[in-house]
């Protein structure tokens, strides 16, 4: 059984092809600069060979055609024909309040996803384009949508509601939705498997730290709270997003700089965060190098980054009444030992004690907590694509089967 996983963005398409007999990736790659000059497809074969194809990839349908073409090509492909492809799993960013799990994509489902475009205008449209393209190119193939927001639908109203007039929540659906749900679901379950504990009895905090970043509190197998909100801008300081911000600051800057809503959105989403504070980069590695060379703004950005994560950990421990497992994942969480050290420092009074020697240069999967730490600290590389493939297999081939 072979399942293709697609992650369609506005100017990119990422893909992985899985064989579900052993859950291995037999091909992967992506299209960059979709619809722009210089667009290209980078394909990585199972043997590690990398092939790059340049061309005019004008839209998502052409992009998906390129992907299917390379997967079935005689020289670089791994499928004899498209008939070998059993199903397609899609990352869909926003499912609103309608979806609390992954679902088979039907017209009714796609209508609901379309309704969420107002609250996810940058993400849901390209997700839908990828789905429609696959419908046209392989008519009848089963497709599954796996929503970033679905995992967090278990939050209680006290966690997801904002202090705004209730009528606005009912009218427009303004509430905390949370994102990175697929990642948080994967790593929290994986951590419990690695530690040999029951997922349904644990209090877990998952720190997904990448260019986009969020913290999730997971209690007894369910999302309890999360740092991202109505949009992905809320919460932690990120690569280019500001994170939590007094709404009065937004109004003040708009008035002083004489900018409109679109420019303000660009400012707080694309030019803020670690890039805006450091003035160096949104890349944590470049910021750390600058700080080492004496750049005070870069050092400040790193301190702010760690401090904000630490505050969320403390608040979620208080809200859940304790903590059993602390997880680091994402590009920064998995690789930046200095970030993990900064976040965990001075949390010993809460039972969080890092093994400094083990943490140093740790780049794999496993525990990095000290032997006497009451809280298990663990690094778990995320694998959202595998979880999408597993959900697709479950929905298409296992549910409702005799």
N, C-alpha and C positions, 0 to 999 in steps of 0.2 A: 504494500500500500504506500502510495506516494502523495504527499500533501505539500502544496506550494503556499508559503506565507508571504503576503504582500503588506508593505507599509508605505502608503502613498502620501507624500507631502505635496506642497504647492509647486516645488521645483525639483523634486526628487522622488524616486521609487526605490525602496530597498526590498530585497527578496531573499528567501532561503527555501531550498527544496529539501524536504525530509523524507527519508524512508522510515516508516513507522515500525518496521520489524525490530529495529534496535535504536530508534530515535536519533539516528545520525544524520548529519547534514551532508548531502551529496553534491550540492552546488549552492553558491550564494553570490551576491553582488549587489550592484545598485546603479541607477541612472542619476547623474547629476546635471545641473543646469538645464533641466527640462524646460522646453519652450524658449530657450535662449541660445545665443550664438555660442558655439563651443561645447554643446552638449555631448555627453559620451556615456557609454555603458562599460562598467568594470565588472568582469565576471571572474569568479574564483572557482576553479575546479576542485574536485575532491582530492586530487593529488597535489594541490597547492599551487598549481600553475595559474598565473594571472593573465587574463586576456582583456585588452581594452579596444573597444570599437567606438569610433567617432562618427557622428552623423547628425543630420537634422532631425532631432527627436522633438517634434513640435507640441505634442499633447500626450495625455495619459494613455489613450488608446494605442498610439504609435509606440509609446514606451513599453506597454505590456506586450505588444507584438514583437518588439525587439527581444524581450526577456524570453518569451515562448520560443522564439526563433533560435536563440543561443542554446536553450535547454534541449532542443531537438536537433541541433546541428550535428552532422556526422563527425566533424572534427573535434568540437569542444563540448558537445552536449552529453547528457546522461539519460535521455529518454529516446526511445526508438520512434515514438510518436506521441501526440497529445492525448491519445486514448489511454496512455499509461498514467496520466495524471488523474487521481481519484477525487480530489477536493481542493478547495482554496480557502485559506483562513486570512481574514483581513483585520488589521488593527484599525479600529474606529475610535476616534478620540472621545466623542461626547454622545452619550445615550440618554442624557437628561435623567428624569425620575422614572422613566418608562422601563428601563432595563437594569436589572440587578444581577444579570449573568450573561454569558455568551449565548448567542441564538443563531439558528438557521436563518439566512437572509431571504426573506420573501418580500413581495411588494408592500405588504402592510408594515413590515419592519422598516423598509427603506423610506416609507412615508414618514415614520416617526423620526428616523435619523435626519431626514430633510427638515423637519420641524425644529431640530436643534441647531440649524445653521445660524440662526440669530444669536445664539450664545456661544457658538464655536465657528465664526466666519472664516477663520484661517485654516481650520483643520478638517471639518466635516465635508466641505465641497470636494477637496482632492481625494478623500477617502471614498466618497460616492463615485467619483470618476473612475477610480480603479475597479470598483465593483461592476459598474456598468460596462467598462471595457472588457472585463472577463466574460460577462454575459454575452456580449456580441461575438467574441472570438471563440469561446467554447460554450455554445448554447446548452443549457441543461446541467452544467457541472454544479454540484452542490457547493455553496459558499456559506461561510460562517463569519459573523461579526463578533469580535472580541473588544469590549469597550474599556477604555481607560478609566471611566467613571464608575463602572458597575460594582467593583469591589467595595467602594465606599458607600454604597446605598444602604448598608447596615447601620450607619451612624444614626444616633437618636436626634430628634429635633433640637435638643439643647446644645448639640455640637454643630449642627449644620445651619441653624437659623442665624440671621443677622439682626442687629438691633435697629431695623427699619420698620416702617408701618407694615403690618402683616398683610394688608391688602396688596402691597407691591409684590410680596412673595406669591400670593395666590394668582395675581394677574400676569406676572412675567416669569415666575419660577426663579426668582433671585434668592439664592441660597448657596451654601458651600457644597460643591460637588466633589472636589478633589480629583487628582490625576495620578499618573504613574501606578494606577491600580493593578495592572497586570504584573508589573515588576514587584510591587509590594506583596502581592499574593504569592508569586513564585518564590521569592527569597524567604518569606516567613515560613512557608511549608518546608522548603529545603533545609532551613536551619534546624527545624524540629526533627527532620529525618536524620540529619547529621549528628544531632545531640541525643537522639534516641528518646525523645520526650513526646508527650501527647499534645498535638497542635491545639486541641479543644480545651486545654487547661492552662495555657501559657499566656503571660502578659509580655508582649513583645513591642519594641520600638524599632522600626525599620528606617534607616537613613539612606535614601536614594540620592546620591550626590554626583551630579554631572553638570553639564552646562545649564540644564534645568535641574532643579533640586526640590525634594520634598521629604518631610518626615511623616510617618504614619504610626499611629498607636493601634495595635491589634490585640484584642482581648478575647480569649477563648475562641479563636478561629475567625473572628469577625472584625472588620474595620471599626474602630471606636472613635477615632478622630484623625484628622490629617491637616497638614499646614497649607496646602494649596486650596483655593476657595472657589468662587464663582468662575474665575479664570485662573490660568496657571501663574499669574503674576504675584499672587498673594503668598506670604510665607517667608521662606528663607531668602537671603541674598543669593542671587544666582549669577551666571556668567554675564548676562546683559540685562537682567530683570531686577528691579529694585527690591522686590519682596514687600513686607509689611510697610505701609506708609500712611501717615496722617493725611486724610482726604483734604484737609485744609492746605497742605503743602502743594497738592496738585492745583488747586484753585489759585493759590498765590503765585506759583510759577507761570501758570497760563496768563495771569493778568500782567505780571512784570515783563515776561518775554513776549507778550502779545501773540500767543500761538493758539491755534484751535485744537479741537478734540483729536484730530488725526495726528497732528504733530506731537501732541502731548502723549498719545499712545505710543508713538515711535520712540519718544524720549525715554519713557519709563520701561519699555520692553526691549529696546535695542541699544540704548546708549547709557544705561544705568548699571546697577549691580557692580560686579568686580571690575568691569571695564571702566565704568564711570568713576569709581572711587580711586582705583589705582592709577588710571591714566596710561596704563601699560598695555593691558590685554584682557580678554575674557578667559584666556587659557591659564589654569592654575599653575602649570609648570613655569610659564614665563613670568608670572607674578612672583612665584617663590624665588626664581633666579634674581629678579629685580630687588626683592627684599634682602636677599643675601648680599647683594652689592651695595646695600645701604639706602635704597629707595624707601623713604619714610611712608609715602602714600601706599606703596605696595604692602609694606608691613602692616599698616593700619587696615587695609582691606582684608588681609589674612586674619587679623585679630577679630574683626567684625564678623567675618564668615563663621569662625569657630564659635564665637560668643552666641550668635543667633541660634545655631544648632543646639548648643548647650541649654539655652533657655527653653527650647521646645522639649528637649528630653526631660528636663526638670518638671515642666508643667504637665506633661503627659504621664509621668510617674505619679504625680499628685492626683491627677484625674482618674487613673486606673487603680490607684491604691497599691502601687509597687511595680516591680519590673523583674522579669526572669531572664530575658534575652535582649541584647542590643546588637543590631545588625548594621553593618556598613556595606553598601553596594553602589553600583554606578561607577563611571570612569574614575571619579575622584575618590569615592569611598573604597574602591577596590585597590587603588594604587598609591594614594597619597598618605603615607604613614605619618607625616607631620600633621596633616589635618586630623587624623584619628587621635593622635597624641594630644593635640590642642583641644579637641572636643572633650576627651575623657579626663583631662587634667582637673584636679580639685573636685572630682565627683566621688572620691573614695568614701565620703561620709554617707553616700547613697548606696554603697555596696558595689560601685563600679570601679574596678581596679585593673588597669591595663598592664600587661607584661611588656615592658618597654623594649626589652631585647628581642622578644618574639615579634613584636609589632614592626620593628625597624626593617625596612625593605621587604616586608611581607607582601607578596603579590599573588597568593594562591587562595584556596578555599580552606577555611578552618578557624579554630578559636585562637584569639590573641589576648584573652583575659589571663590575669595572674591566677595561680592556683587557689589563692584564698579569696578571690573575687566572688561575692554573692551573686552577681549578675554575670551571665555568660556573654562575653563580647566575641562576636564572630564576623568574619568576612565571607560574604556569599556573592560570587559573581552572578549578576542577573542574566536571565535567559528568557526574555519576553517572547521571542519567536518560538521557542520550544513549547511554552505554555499555550500559545495560540494554536500550534499544531496539535497538541494534546486535546485542547477543547474541541477543535474541529473534528478530530477522530472520534471523540466521545459523542458528539452531537449527531454526526452523520452516520456513523457505523455501529455505535454501541447502544444508544438509547432506543427504547421501544423494540428491541430485537428479542426474539424468543430465545 
